[in-house]
Amino acid sequence: MQAGGAGEREKLLADLQAMHHGLRDEMAEKWDRDLPFEELLTDRWERAKSLGFGEEASIYQSAYVYGDVQVGEGTWVGPLVMLDGQGGLEIGSHCSISTGVQIYTHDTVRWALSGGTAEAEYSPVSIGDCTYVGAQTVIARGSSIGDHCVIGACSFVNSEIPPYSIAFGSPAEVKGRVVVGDEGQIDLQFD
């Protein structure tokens, strides 16, 4: 190791810590939040743009994106989300995909059970416009969620959820409907 190596590393570490503290303090003052260093260094809207998502869409740095994933304008993809588009994934405009949501367009059930002789299976997933998917929800391959839906937190979606539905549970079942008034007011009606 060269004599200057340790000193250079210490200076770099001190510079990174100073940058982190400055970015952290700026985030706390402006937005009253504290984020991991990688989130402070990156721009969620720029990442969405680089992925070809619609205008004003955003996606956290901690979200994983695989395969063919299409996202509409104004959609928010939260932290720790899995977007598996290997079988084709389409998410509409103005959606909220909450923290920890996992969306899969493939599975390896038959592959595992067959000792690796069967192929993985792929089916597209679609989520309509103006839909809210609650935290920690899992959406399985082949599922379809319509426009203006609410999917409750910790749900498992493995079928079709019609437009204007409130659905939750494992598996998710429709338990109510979303009513959008003439002036945009929202009424959540439960069965």
N, C-alpha and C positions, 0 to 999 in steps of 0.2 A: 504494500500500500504506500502511495506517495505521501510525503509529509503534509502537503496541503490538502489531502483528501478529507481528513476528519474535520478540519476547519471549514472547508467548503460545504460539507454536509450540515454542519451546525448552523452556518449562515443560511443555507437553503431552508432548513427546518424553522429557524427563527422567522424568516421571510414568509413562509407558508402559514405559520401560526399567527403572525401579524395580519396577513390577508384574511385568514379565517375569522379572527376576532373582529376585524373591521366589517366584513360582510355580515357576520352574525349580528353585530350591533345595529347595522343599517336595516336588516330585515326585522329585527325586534322593534326598532323605532317606527319604521314605516308600516309594518303589517302585524305587529304584536305576535310574532311566531319565531320559533327556533327550528331550523332545518339541518339535516346532515350536510357536511361540507360539500359533497358532490352536487347536492341540490342548489346550494348557494352559488356554485361555479357555473351552473348551466341555466339556460333559458328554456322553459317548458314549451313556449310557443314556437321557438326556433326548432326545437327537436320535432315537434308535430309537423312543421312545414317541411323539414328535411325528409320526413317519412311520407310526404304527399297527402297529409290529412287536409281537411277543409280549412278555410280561413278562420282565424281566431280559435282554432282547436288548440288544446294543450295536453301534454303528457309528461308526467314526472320521469326523471332520469332512472328511478328504481323500477319502472315498469318494463316488462319483457315483451318484445314484439317479434313473432316468428311468421314467416310466410306472407301470404296475400291478405293484408289487413287494410281495409278502406274505412275511413272515418270522415263524417260530414263536418260542416262548419260549426264552430262554437261548442264542440263537444269537449268535455273535461274528462281526462283519464287520470285517475288518482294514483297515489304511490302504491307500490308493491302489487301491481296488477299484472296478470298474465293474459296476453292477447295471442292466442295460437291461431294463425291464419293459414296453416298448412293445407286445410281443406276449403279455405275461402271464408273470410270473416268480413261482414259489412255492418258497420254501426252508423246510424243516421246522424242528423244534425241536432244540435242542442240537447245532447244526452249528458247524463252524469254517470260515469262508471266509477263507483266508489272504491275506497281503499281495500286492497286484498281480493278484489274480484278476479276470478279465473274463468276464462272463456276458452273452451277447447273445441277444435274442429276435427280432431282425430283421437283415437284411443288405441291402445295396444293390448286390450283384454284378450282377444283370440291369439295374438302373437305370443303372449306370456303363457296362456293355458296350453298352447300347442308346442311349447318348448322352442319357439322361434321359427316354426315352419309356416305358420299362417302369417299373412300380411297384416300390417296395421290397417285400420279402417278409417276412412275420411268422409265427412259430410259437412256441408257449409252451415254456418250460423248467421242469422240476420237479426239485427235489433233496429227497430224503426226510429223515427224522429221523436224528439221530445220525451225520451224515456229515462227513467231513473232506475239504476240497478244498485241495490243496497250493499253495504260492506260485507265482505267474506262470502258473497254468493258465488256458486259454481254453475256454469252454464255448459251443458254437455253438447257434443257434436250433434248436428241435425236439428237443433232447437231453433225456434223462431219466436221473436217477441215483437208485437206490433207497436204502432205509434202510440204515444201518450200513455205509456204503461208505468206502473210502479211495481218493482220487484223488491220485496222485503229483504232485509239483511239476513244473512246466513241461510239463504234458500238454495235449493238444488233444482235447476230448470233442466228438464229433459224432454220437453214436448213443445207444442205451439201454445203461445199465450196470445189471445186475440187483442186487437187494438183497444185502448181505453180500459184496460183491466188493471186491477190491483191483485197481485198474486204473491203468495209466500208459502214457505214450508219446504219439507223434504219428502217427496217431491213437491214442487211448487204447484199450488192449486189456486184457481181464481176465487177470490174471497170478496170482491167488490168491483166497483167501476169508478173511472175518472170521468167527471163531467166538466167540460170546458165551456164557460158561459160566453155569450155574445161579445162581452167586453174583456175577455181573457181571464176572468176569475176562475179559480179551480175549486171544485167540490169533490172531496173523496168520500164516496158512499160505500159502506160495507154491508154485505148481505146479512 
